[in-house]
Amino acid sequence: MSVRQPMPVQPADERAHNFKEVALGYTQEQAVAEAERCIECKKPQCVKGCPVNIDIPAFIKSMKTSDFDGAIDKIKETNSLPAVCGRVCPQETQCEMYCILGKKEGPVAIGRLERFCADYERGKGVKAPHRATSTGKHIAVVGSGPAGLAAASDLAKAGHEVTMFEALHSAGGVLIYGIPEFRLPKDIVAEEVDYIVQLGVELKSGYVIGKIKTIDEMKNEFDAIFLGTGAGLPNFMGIDGENLNGVYSANEFLTRVNLMKAYHFPQYDTPIKKGKNVIVVGGGNVAMDAARCALRLGADEVSIVYRRSDEELPARREEIDHAKEEGIVFRLLTNPVKILGDENLMVTGAECVKMELGEPDESGRRRPRVIEGSEHVVDADIVIMAIGTSPNPLVFEGAAGLNKSKWGTIIVDEAGMTSIDGVCAGGDVVTGAATVISAMGAGKLAAHTINEYLL
Ligand SMILES: Cc1cc2nc3c(=O)[nH]c(=O)nc-3n(C[C@H](O)[C@H](O)[C@H](O)COP(=O)(O)OP(=O)(O)OC[C@H]3O[C@@H](n4cnc5c(N)ncnc54)[C@H](O)[C@@H]3O)c2cc1C
């Protein structure tokens, strides 16, 4: 039996006080040993779990002979963000879920191997990509998150003149403003964005589509348009006290910390309130990231408040385990009903109730219900709401005829085309908050559809 190589990590008590990367990556020896676990199935199933269709068996085969250049070339045939995906993709529910070894000794660590190859190439200096001959067609990509980057990359490789519009001052979407440095270092995102720019993509940052220019106006300038504007508008619970000083949306909190480097204030301009007792409401990756950032900023106690049980926590198990090891407190089967404040309108705590799980709801998860008489107060000077996001409607201004769902997501057909001819969309703006790799898959599908449309 061949055992899966463990990922070396920073010790929990050290990493809880710094923003350096938690997972340290495989050594060359570990990477080859892990690659050798692949039994080279006649009918490999892993690829069917990869939304960007990486030829996983081929890249792992190259790794077995230490041909890491061959391996990264193979990965990059379909994925321009391997260092990102190798770090944050939920492989356990994608490629690795289909690995035959998963039934016995644990699947081949495909994500960790992808990360190794990408880091190996970065260590040597990434080769400048080949620029395709121009087709003379002009395409606009709106949003520079994983969906926009994947679409821009494939469209540029097909020879089109691609302009990518980004509202923020830096490209990368959630990769740059949401996912923290200790899970995904920002210089790595910047390098992978730069690779896509080198393919010939023109990046226009600080450019809000719907305000500076509208889709209707852009239709006259561009042969086709891709909308990958994500779901960056935070949801709130609608309970009393959410407007008190000290209540953040996870988006604002994480943007201040990650994009604006508030943990280096005043060296960087943006301040952040460092709490003593921090409550994070929610149980997904966003909640884990916000809690772990608050801890690293120096809080005495950070707790996750989640209305279901440990089993239903939607975050990746690895992130939950890391958060627990670092000392995050989990107040499960608990829900806030009111945020409490003092006479200066500063947060002092949250009134919470205990919950129990009833019958499954439409999503199959057991529905939480309040236990009568379980009201109690949790002290806090900061409350962070991480209960989901919706698409920001700004991009819809001046987009006549764009069909949207009742949740404010864009409706597309199976090829990624919207109700406006020549305008495709994909990623979180279509699905609601999902994953990096599903957004990339949608960007690639849209690029393919745009190619066919232009022909
Ligand atoms: C904190 C956090 C942690 C996460 N962790 C993980 C994880 O570990 N693994 C995982 O797979 N997924 C994770 N996700 C989810 C994943 O990041 C998203 O599903 C993914 O980034 C969606 O990609 P996208 O390109 O559709 O949108 P986004 O990444 O949101 O990018 C959209 C971009 O469009 C820009 N934009 C918006 N409106 C306009 C406009 N009008 N004009 C111009 N530009 C505009 C935005 O500024 C943004 O840069 C996480 C999400 C968050 C918030």
PDBQT file of the ligand as one rigid body, heavy atoms in Angstrom, charges set to zero:
ROOT
HETATM    1  C1  LIG A 501     -12.839  34.691   0.761  1.00  0.00    +0.000 C 
HETATM    2  C2  LIG A 501     -13.114  33.702  -0.335  1.00  0.00    +0.000 A 
HETATM    3  C3  LIG A 501     -12.462  32.485  -0.311  1.00  0.00    +0.000 A 
HETATM    4  C4  LIG A 501     -12.675  31.559  -1.316  1.00  0.00    +0.000 A 
HETATM    5  N1  LIG A 501     -11.965  30.388  -1.297  1.00  0.00    +0.000 NA
HETATM    6  C5  LIG A 501     -12.067  29.536  -2.338  1.00  0.00    +0.000 A 
HETATM    7  C6  LIG A 501     -11.265  28.355  -2.397  1.00  0.00    +0.000 A 
HETATM    8  O1  LIG A 501     -10.500  28.057  -1.497  1.00  0.00    +0.000 OA
HETATM    9  N2  LIG A 501     -11.379  27.565  -3.496  1.00  0.00    +0.000 N 
HETATM   10  C7  LIG A 501     -12.222  27.867  -4.519  1.00  0.00    +0.000 A 
HETATM   11  O2  LIG A 501     -12.245  27.134  -5.511  1.00  0.00    +0.000 OA
HETATM   12  N3  LIG A 501     -13.015  28.959  -4.482  1.00  0.00    +0.000 NA
HETATM   13  C8  LIG A 501     -12.953  29.804  -3.420  1.00  0.00    +0.000 A 
HETATM   14  N4  LIG A 501     -13.734  30.918  -3.386  1.00  0.00    +0.000 N 
HETATM   15  C9  LIG A 501     -14.682  31.165  -4.497  1.00  0.00    +0.000 C 
HETATM   16  C10 LIG A 501     -13.958  31.661  -5.748  1.00  0.00    +0.000 C 
HETATM   17  O3  LIG A 501     -12.956  32.571  -5.397  1.00  0.00    +0.000 OA
HETATM   18  C11 LIG A 501     -14.950  32.282  -6.722  1.00  0.00    +0.000 C 
HETATM   19  O4  LIG A 501     -15.920  31.301  -7.034  1.00  0.00    +0.000 OA
HETATM   20  C12 LIG A 501     -14.264  32.749  -8.010  1.00  0.00    +0.000 C 
HETATM   21  O5  LIG A 501     -13.285  33.718  -7.737  1.00  0.00    +0.000 OA
HETATM   22  C13 LIG A 501     -15.279  33.297  -9.010  1.00  0.00    +0.000 C 
HETATM   23  O6  LIG A 501     -14.591  33.795 -10.109  1.00  0.00    +0.000 OA
HETATM   24  P1  LIG A 501     -15.228  34.919 -11.061  1.00  0.00    +0.000 P 
HETATM   25  O7  LIG A 501     -14.191  35.212 -12.061  1.00  0.00    +0.000 OA
HETATM   26  O8  LIG A 501     -16.554  34.483 -11.497  1.00  0.00    +0.000 OA
HETATM   27  O9  LIG A 501     -15.472  36.175 -10.098  1.00  0.00    +0.000 OA
HETATM   28  P2  LIG A 501     -14.516  37.065  -9.201  1.00  0.00    +0.000 P 
HETATM   29  O10 LIG A 501     -13.342  36.315  -8.735  1.00  0.00    +0.000 OA
HETATM   30  O11 LIG A 501     -15.408  37.670  -8.193  1.00  0.00    +0.000 OA
HETATM   31  O12 LIG A 501     -14.008  38.205 -10.185  1.00  0.00    +0.000 OA
HETATM   32  C14 LIG A 501     -14.893  39.150 -10.723  1.00  0.00    +0.000 C 
HETATM   33  C15 LIG A 501     -14.126  40.404 -11.057  1.00  0.00    +0.000 C 
HETATM   34  O13 LIG A 501     -14.978  41.295 -11.779  1.00  0.00    +0.000 OA
HETATM   35  C16 LIG A 501     -14.773  42.612 -11.318  1.00  0.00    +0.000 C 
HETATM   36  N5  LIG A 501     -15.975  43.401 -11.597  1.00  0.00    +0.000 N 
HETATM   37  C17 LIG A 501     -17.183  43.317 -10.988  1.00  0.00    +0.000 A 
HETATM   38  N6  LIG A 501     -18.047  44.194 -11.530  1.00  0.00    +0.000 NA
HETATM   39  C18 LIG A 501     -17.355  44.869 -12.491  1.00  0.00    +0.000 A 
HETATM   40  C19 LIG A 501     -17.706  45.920 -13.395  1.00  0.00    +0.000 A 
HETATM   41  N7  LIG A 501     -18.927  46.456 -13.406  1.00  0.00    +0.000 N 
HETATM   42  N8  LIG A 501     -16.737  46.379 -14.243  1.00  0.00    +0.000 NA
HETATM   43  C20 LIG A 501     -15.495  45.846 -14.240  1.00  0.00    +0.000 A 
HETATM   44  N9  LIG A 501     -15.116  44.848 -13.403  1.00  0.00    +0.000 NA
HETATM   45  C21 LIG A 501     -16.045  44.366 -12.547  1.00  0.00    +0.000 A 
HETATM   46  C22 LIG A 501     -14.511  42.429  -9.825  1.00  0.00    +0.000 C 
HETATM   47  O14 LIG A 501     -13.835  43.552  -9.273  1.00  0.00    +0.000 OA
HETATM   48  C23 LIG A 501     -13.653  41.168  -9.826  1.00  0.00    +0.000 C 
HETATM   49  O15 LIG A 501     -12.286  41.463  -9.949  1.00  0.00    +0.000 OA
HETATM   50  C24 LIG A 501     -13.582  31.858  -2.364  1.00  0.00    +0.000 A 
HETATM   51  C25 LIG A 501     -14.262  33.063  -2.377  1.00  0.00    +0.000 A 
HETATM   52  C26 LIG A 501     -14.043  33.988  -1.373  1.00  0.00    +0.000 A 
HETATM   53  C27 LIG A 501     -14.782  35.297  -1.415  1.00  0.00    +0.000 C 
ENDROOT
TORSDOF 0
